[in-house]
């Protein structure tokens, strides 16, 4: 499944990601759904760096 089809199937609204994102939302997208930071960034029309900063702020890390 490519990134474009994931975006179309997304039920997440496009918002001001850096201000409105919650730890729970990032946990769901990054940990449970196993999306890449670039995929999350594209869904919310923001940069990969902003997503990475929020992941660090909320101390969310994938187990290896």
N, C-alpha and C positions, 0 to 999 in steps of 0.2 A: 504494500500500500504506500503510495507516495504522499508527499507533504500536501499537495493540492487537494487530493481527495479527503484527507483528514480535515482540512480547513472547511470544506463544503459540508461535512458531516457535523461539524462543531455546533453545539448549542450554546456556546459561551459568547456573550455579547462583546463587541469591541468597545472598550472603555479606556479611560486614562489608567493604564496598567500600573504605572509606578506609584500612584496614589491609592488606588482602590483594591489592589491585590491583597488577598489574605493568605495566611499560612496554609489554611485548609485547601484553598483552591490550588496553590502551588503543589501541595502534597499530592492532591488528586492527579494533576496533570503530569508532574515530573516523576513521582514515585509509583503511583498506582497504574497510570496509563503509559508510563515509560516513554513520554515524549522527550525529544531533545530540546535544549534551550532555544535553538534557532526556530524550531517548530512552534514553540510557545510564543516566541517573539513575533513570528509572522501572524499568528492567530490574533494577537493584540496590537498589531501595528506599532511595535516598539523595537528597540535594539536588543540584540542578544546580551549585551553588557548589562542592561537594566535587569533582565531576567536573572542573570548570574548574581548581581548584587543582592537582589531580593532573596535568592536561595541562600546566600551567605548570611544575610541578616536574620533569616528564619532558621538557620542552621540545618538546612535540608541537604542530605547527601545520599546518593545511591549506594547501596551496599554492593561491594564488588565480589 
